[in-house]
Amino acid sequence: MDSPSLAAVPATDLLADRSIPRRWAALAAARPASPALFDDERGWTTAGELEHESRSWAAAMAARGLQRGDRIVMAAAPSSALVAAHLGALRLGLVVVPVNTAYTSRELAHIVGDATPVAVVSDDARCAKLVTGLSARPLVELALGARCQKAGPADDEGELALDRCEPGDPAMLVYTSGTTGSPKGALLSHGNLLAGALAVVEAWRWTPEDRLVLALPLFHVHGLGVGVHGTLAAGASAVIRRRFAPVDIGESITRHHATMLFGVPTMYSRLTGVEELRRLRLCVSGSAPLPAGLHRELAERTGQQLLERYGMSETLMNTSNPYDGERRPGTVGLPLPGVEVRLDDLRPDSAGEVLVRGPNVFGGYLARPEATAAAFSDGWFRTGDLGSFDEDGYLHLVGRKAELVISGGYNVYPREVEDVLRCHPAVADAAVVGWPDEEWGEQVVAFVVPTGSGPATDSLVETLERLMAEQLAFYKRPKQIHLTAELPRNALGKVVKSALKPTG
């Protein structure tokens, strides 16, 4: 049987396959023996094996009472088993809630309380215990083992309805920071996931012969929504790495004859000396601004012209530098297939807020009608980013309307960190900002006003560092804590964060 055609998909046909599971099932049936996923624990999993295992996962979930539309938390390290469980959940019609296993009890409490999941899949005992303990009702617990064992009437196609979801059906609930500082659940549909994946499949010339080295976390839309879903939608293969290490990346490229690599600028800053990058046809950078200097250094030392793109949890991918045309450092390129981009409140020689619309854009936040209404303007989603177009239509991002800090590709909302700092009795006030950093893109920096009745300076900093470690995931913790007598404020009493400067 011939392989399905993966020629460029016109924007009007992005939703023709209805969902990623439905498209992938057809591709897997056509090429069951083709490699699909690799990890160190299991070696290669073929497309046929992944179809069987994802079906078994769907059956196991159905046998435990899970039904279409139920929400299921998935908290695990990157692995082929996690992808199989994720795919099985989508095939059954469940709504996946990806969660970082590094989250503390305080962070998980908000997500569990807001999402009200009915089940959890995890390979992390601590995280799984926290999730189940924080739930207001008993959860179905499914351990992520080496292989999923079939349960119940698993493979009886008459009893197990798979791949039946339509483009408008919910598929993922991704938590992202918002203007209130509390993470909001962005509800992404099957159509959003499919359109987002196929847009980059077309734009980046992704084919079944491509092999992606994927060393990104799979609780984030970069690794999951682009890396995993793109691989599935293209009928291609991926080499999953549990953690990032430059030497391992180089070895994986050579050993597996890889053709593609996705990463964040922090990763690429550590890959400048990895000669194996020359073997790849495409290196994509995203999740944080790519310094123009790093773009040039990679080109000089490895011959790789990084392709920078722009996306977010609520919209998946929006723009990308061209695969065949000029990749301009400092820009995030042109609108992807099916995506419209415009600038709001644009004045001559200035930037405007970036607005987007298309089948990739989510429908709204879970149980947040006011936040959803505020996020849209006449059908356009307000990204909160400020940008401008150059004469050739390339988008330049020049800042953010909100105060979101992006460190190492992770989103950090200052309000959340400030609230944790302020809960300490020795802290009178606090302000958190992002400072430019060559390695991390931005580093989280805190300015703290002591009450005057607490411990001495050095002791207070150490105390607050311990508090951060207890209350926040590692990437949210300030890399610097500066004690100051007062915070700069304007006439209305608002902290002027732009006036917060390094002290030395």
C-alpha positions in Angstrom: 0.0 0.0 0.0 1.4 3.4 -0.9 2.2 6.0 1.8 -0.4 8.8 2.1 0.6 12.0 0.4 2.0 14.7 2.7 2.3 17.4 0.1 1.7 21.0 1.2 -1.7 21.4 2.6 -3.6 24.5 1.5 -4.8 26.6 4.5 -8.5 25.8 3.7 -7.8 22.1 4.2 -6.1 22.3 7.6 -9.1 20.7 9.3 -9.9 18.1 6.6 -8.7 15.2 8.7 -10.8 16.4 11.7 -8.3 15.5 14.4 -4.6 14.5 14.8 -5.6 11.0 16.1 -7.7 10.4 13.0 -5.0 11.6 10.6 -2.3 9.7 12.5 -4.3 6.4 12.5 -4.6 6.6 8.7 -0.8 7.2 8.4 0.0 4.4 10.8 -2.3 1.9 8.9 -0.4 2.7 5.7 3.0 2.3 7.2 2.8 0.0 10.3 6.4 -1.1 10.2 7.9 2.4 10.0 9.8 3.7 13.1 7.7 6.1 15.1 9.3 6.8 18.5 12.6 6.0 20.2 13.7 6.3 23.8 16.5 4.6 25.8 14.1 2.5 27.9 12.3 0.9 25.0 14.3 1.4 21.9 12.2 1.9 18.7 8.5 1.7 18.7 6.9 1.3 15.2 3.8 3.0 14.0 1.9 -0.3 14.3 3.1 -0.8 17.8 2.2 2.7 18.8 -1.3 2.2 17.3 -1.8 -0.9 19.3 -0.4 0.6 22.5 -2.4 3.8 22.3 -5.5 1.7 21.6 -4.7 -0.4 24.7 -4.3 2.8 26.8 -7.7 4.0 25.5 -9.2 0.7 26.5 -7.7 0.7 29.9 -9.0 4.2 30.5 -12.5 3.3 29.3 -12.5 0.2 31.5 -11.9 2.4 34.5 -14.9 4.4 33.7 -13.4 7.4 31.8 -15.7 8.9 29.2 -15.4 11.3 26.3 -14.9 14.8 27.6 -13.4 13.8 31.0 -10.2 15.6 32.0 -7.1 13.6 32.7 -3.9 14.9 34.3 -0.7 13.7 32.7 2.5 14.3 34.7 5.6 12.4 33.5 9.1 12.7 32.1 9.4 12.6 28.3 9.1 9.0 27.0 7.5 6.9 24.4 5.1 5.5 27.0 3.9 9.0 27.8 3.2 9.7 24.1 1.3 6.4 23.8 -0.8 7.3 26.8 -1.4 10.8 25.6 -2.4 9.6 22.1 -4.7 7.0 23.7 -6.5 9.6 25.7 -7.0 11.8 22.7 -8.2 8.8 20.6 -10.8 8.1 23.3 -11.9 11.7 23.4 -10.5 12.6 26.8 -9.2 16.1 27.6 -5.5 16.0 28.5 -4.2 18.3 31.2 -0.3 18.3 30.9 1.4 19.0 34.2 5.0 19.6 35.2 6.2 17.1 37.8 8.3 19.8 39.4 5.2 21.7 40.5 4.8 22.1 44.3 1.7 21.4 46.2 0.6 25.0 46.1 1.0 25.1 42.3 -0.8 21.8 41.7 -3.7 22.8 44.1 -4.8 25.5 41.7 -4.7 23.4 38.6 -6.4 20.4 40.2 -9.1 22.6 41.8 -9.7 24.4 38.5 -9.5 21.5 36.1 -11.4 19.0 38.3 -9.8 16.0 36.6 -11.2 12.4 37.0 -7.9 10.6 36.5 -4.1 11.0 36.6 -1.4 9.3 34.6 2.1 9.6 36.0 5.5 8.1 36.4 6.3 10.4 39.4 5.0 9.0 42.7 5.4 12.3 44.5 3.5 14.3 41.9 0.8 11.6 41.5 0.3 11.5 45.3 -0.1 15.3 45.4 -2.6 15.4 42.6 -4.8 12.7 44.1 -4.5 14.2 47.5 -5.5 17.6 46.3 -8.6 16.4 44.3 -12.0 16.9 45.9 -13.0 13.5 44.6 -11.3 10.1 44.2 -9.2 9.9 41.0 -8.5 7.0 38.8 -4.8 6.4 39.0 -2.9 4.9 36.0 0.8 4.3 36.4 3.0 5.0 33.4 5.0 1.8 33.1 7.3 0.4 30.4 4.3 -1.0 28.5 0.6 -0.5 28.9 -1.2 -3.8 29.7 -4.5 -4.3 27.9 -7.5 -4.1 30.2 -11.2 -4.8 29.7 -12.7 -5.2 26.2 -9.7 -3.3 24.8 -9.4 -4.3 21.2 -13.1 -4.9 20.4 -13.7 -2.2 17.9 -17.4 -2.7 18.4 -17.2 -1.6 22.1 -14.3 0.9 21.9 -15.1 4.0 19.9 -11.8 5.7 18.8 -10.9 8.6 16.7 -14.4 10.0 16.7 -13.7 13.5 17.8 -14.7 16.5 15.6 -12.6 19.7 15.2 -14.6 21.6 17.8 -14.3 19.0 20.5 -12.0 19.8 23.5 -8.6 18.0 23.4 -6.2 19.7 25.8 -6.4 22.0 28.8 -3.1 23.9 29.1 -2.5 26.2 32.0 -0.9 29.5 31.3 -0.3 32.7 33.3 -2.7 35.6 32.8 -3.2 39.1 33.9 -4.3 38.1 37.4 -1.2 36.1 38.0 -3.2 32.9 38.5 -2.7 30.3 35.8 -5.7 30.0 33.5 -6.7 26.9 31.6 -6.6 27.4 27.9 -9.0 24.9 26.3 -7.6 23.7 23.0 -9.8 21.8 20.6 -8.9 18.9 18.3 -9.1 21.4 15.4 -6.7 23.7 17.1 -4.1 20.9 17.6 -4.5 19.6 14.0 -4.3 23.1 12.4 -1.3 24.0 14.5 0.5 20.9 13.6 -0.3 20.8 9.9 0.7 24.5 9.5 4.3 23.7 10.6 4.3 20.4 8.7 3.6 22.4 5.5 5.9 25.4 6.4 8.9 23.3 7.5 8.6 20.7 4.7 8.1 18.0 7.3 7.8 14.5 5.7 7.6 10.9 6.9 11.4 10.6 6.2 12.2 13.2 8.8 13.5 12.3 12.3 13.3 14.8 15.1 15.5 14.9 18.1 13.1 15.9 20.9 14.7 17.0 24.2 11.9 19.3 25.3 9.5 18.7 28.2 6.2 17.2 27.1 4.0 19.3 29.4 4.7 22.4 27.3 3.1 23.2 23.9 6.6 23.5 22.3 7.5 19.8 23.0 4.0 18.4 23.0 2.0 20.6 20.6 4.7 21.1 18.1 7.2 18.3 18.6 4.9 15.3 19.3 1.8 16.4 17.4 3.9 17.6 14.4 5.6 14.2 14.3 2.3 12.4 14.4 0.7 14.7 11.8 3.6 14.2 9.4 3.8 10.5 9.9 7.4 11.0 10.8 9.6 9.7 13.7 11.1 11.3 16.9 14.0 10.4 19.2 12.8 11.3 22.7 15.4 12.4 25.2 14.5 12.4 28.9 16.7 15.4 29.5 18.8 17.9 27.6 22.6 17.4 27.4 24.7 18.8 24.5 26.8 15.7 24.1 23.7 13.5 24.0 22.1 15.7 21.4 25.2 15.3 19.1 25.3 11.5 19.7 21.6 11.2 19.0 21.8 13.1 15.7 24.6 10.8 14.5 23.3 7.5 15.9 19.7 7.9 14.6 20.4 9.9 11.4 18.2 12.7 12.6 17.2 15.5 10.3 15.5 18.0 12.7 16.0 19.6 16.2 13.7 21.8 18.2 15.0 23.8 21.1 14.8 27.0 23.1 17.6 29.7 23.0 19.0 28.5 26.3 19.6 25.1 24.7 21.1 26.5 21.6 23.5 28.6 23.6 25.0 25.3 24.8 25.1 23.7 21.4 27.4 26.2 19.7 30.3 23.7 19.8 28.3 20.6 18.7 29.5 19.8 15.2 26.8 17.3 14.6 24.3 20.1 14.1 25.7 20.3 10.6 24.0 17.0 9.7 20.5 18.4 10.3 18.4 20.0 7.6 16.5 22.1 10.1 16.9 23.6 13.6 13.9 25.5 15.0 14.1 27.9 18.0 11.1 29.1 20.0 9.5 29.7 23.4 11.7 32.7 24.1 13.3 35.5 22.0 16.4 34.3 20.2 19.3 36.8 20.5 20.6 37.9 17.1 24.2 37.3 18.3 23.4 33.6 19.1 21.8 33.2 15.7 25.0 34.5 14.1 27.3 32.4 16.3 25.4 29.2 15.5 25.7 30.0 11.8 29.4 30.6 12.0 30.3 27.6 14.2 27.9 25.0 12.9 26.6 26.2 9.6 23.0 26.2 11.0 20.7 29.1 10.2 18.2 28.7 13.1 14.6 29.1 12.1 12.8 31.2 14.8 9.1 30.9 15.1 6.4 32.5 17.4 3.6 30.8 19.3 1.9 30.5 22.6 -0.3 28.2 24.6 -3.6 29.8 23.5 -2.7 29.8 19.8 0.0 27.2 19.3 2.1 28.4 16.3 1.4 31.8 14.7 4.4 32.8 12.6 7.7 31.4 11.4 10.7 32.5 9.5 10.6 30.8 6.1 12.1 27.4 5.4 13.3 28.3 1.9 13.6 32.1 2.2 15.7 34.4 4.3 15.7 33.7 8.0 16.1 37.1 9.6 17.7 37.3 13.1 15.6 39.3 15.5 12.3 38.5 13.7 9.8 35.7 14.1 8.9 35.6 10.5 5.7 35.5 8.5 2.2 34.2 9.3 1.9 30.4 9.1 -0.7 28.8 6.8 -4.2 29.5 8.0 -3.1 32.2 10.4 -3.9 35.9 10.1 -1.8 38.4 12.1 -2.4 42.2 12.5 -1.3 44.9 14.9 -3.7 46.9 17.0 -3.4 50.6 17.8 -0.5 50.9 15.5 0.9 54.4 15.0 3.6 55.5 12.5 7.1 54.4 13.6 5.7 52.5 16.6 4.6 49.0 17.7 1.2 47.7 18.2 -0.3 44.7 20.1 -0.1 41.5 18.0 -3.5 40.1 17.3 -4.1 36.7 15.6 -7.0 34.6 14.4 -7.3 31.3 12.6 -8.1 27.6 13.2 -5.2 27.4 15.6 -6.6 29.9 18.1 -8.3 28.5 21.1 -11.9 29.2 22.0 -11.4 30.5 25.5 -10.3 29.9 29.1 -12.0 27.2 31.2 -14.8 28.8 33.4 -13.3 32.3 32.8 -15.9 34.1 30.7 -14.6 37.5 31.6 -11.0 36.7 30.9 -12.0 35.1 27.6 -14.0 38.1 26.6 -11.1 40.4 27.5 -8.7 38.3 25.4 -10.6 38.7 22.2 -11.5 41.7 20.0 -13.9 41.1 17.2 -12.8 37.6 16.8 -9.1 38.4 17.1 -7.0 37.0 20.0 -5.0 39.6 21.8 -1.6 38.1 22.5 -0.3 40.7 24.9 2.9 41.0 22.8 4.0 44.2 21.1 5.4 44.0 17.6 6.0 45.7 14.3 6.3 44.6 10.7 9.3 45.4 8.5 9.0 46.3 4.8 8.8 42.6 3.8 6.2 41.6 6.3 8.5 39.9 8.9 7.2 40.3 12.4 9.5 41.9 15.0 8.4 41.4 18.7 9.6 44.4 20.7 8.1 43.8 24.1 5.1 42.6 26.1 2.1 44.5 27.3 2.0 42.2 30.4 5.0 41.6 32.6 5.5 37.9 31.7 9.1 36.8 32.1 10.3 34.0 29.8 13.3 32.2 31.3 14.8 29.2 29.5 11.5 28.9 27.5 9.3 28.7 30.5 6.7 31.3 31.4 7.1 33.0 34.8 4.5 35.5 35.9 6.0 38.0 38.4 2.8 38.3 40.5 3.0 34.7 41.5 6.6 34.9 42.7 5.8 38.3 44.5 2.9 36.7 46.3 5.1 33.9 47.7 7.7 36.4 48.8 5.2 38.6 50.5 3.9 35.8 52.5 7.1 35.8 54.6 6.7 37.9 57.8 10.1 39.5 57.2 9.1 40.9 53.8 7.2 44.2 53.6 7.0 44.4 49.9 8.5 42.7 46.7 8.7 43.3 43.0 9.9 40.7 40.4 11.2 41.5 37.0 13.0 39.8 34.1 16.5 40.9 33.2 18.1 40.0 29.9 20.3 37.0 30.1 22.5 35.5 27.3 21.9 32.0 28.4 18.3 32.0 29.7 16.8 34.8 27.6 15.6 36.4 30.8 16.4 35.7 34.4 14.0 36.1 37.2 15.2 38.8 39.6 13.5 39.9 42.9 13.7 43.2 44.8 12.6 42.8 48.4 11.8 45.4 51.0 12.5 43.9 54.5 10.2 44.8 57.4 13.2 45.7 59.5 12.3 43.2 62.2 13.5 40.1 60.5 16.8 38.3 60.2 20.0 40.0 59.0 20.6 40.7 55.3 22.5 37.5 54.3 20.3 35.3 56.5 17.1 36.8 55.0 18.2 36.1 51.4 19.0 32.5 52.3 15.7 32.2 54.1 13.8 33.5 51.0 15.8 31.2 48.7 14.6 28.2 50.8 11.0 29.5 50.7 11.2 29.7 46.9 12.5 26.2 46.7 9.6 24.9 48.7 6.9 26.9 47.0 7.9 27.3 43.3 9.2 25.2 40.5 12.9 25.6 39.8 12.4 27.9 36.8 10.3 30.4 38.7 12.8 30.9 41.5 14.7 34.2 41.4 18.3 33.9 40.3 19.0 37.1 42.3 17.3 38.6 45.3 18.2 42.2 46.1 17.2 43.8 49.4 16.2 47.5 49.0 14.8 50.2 51.4 11.9 51.0 49.0 10.5 50.3 45.6 10.2 53.1 43.0 6.6 54.1 42.5 4.8 56.6 40.3 2.3 59.2 41.4 -0.5 56.6 41.5 1.5 54.3 43.8 2.3 51.7 41.2 5.7 50.2 41.2 7.8 51.4 38.3 9.6 48.2 37.4 11.6 49.8 34.6 13.4 51.8 37.3 14.6 48.6 39.0 18.3 48.4 38.1 21.2 46.1 39.0 23.1 47.2 42.1 26.4 45.8 41.0 
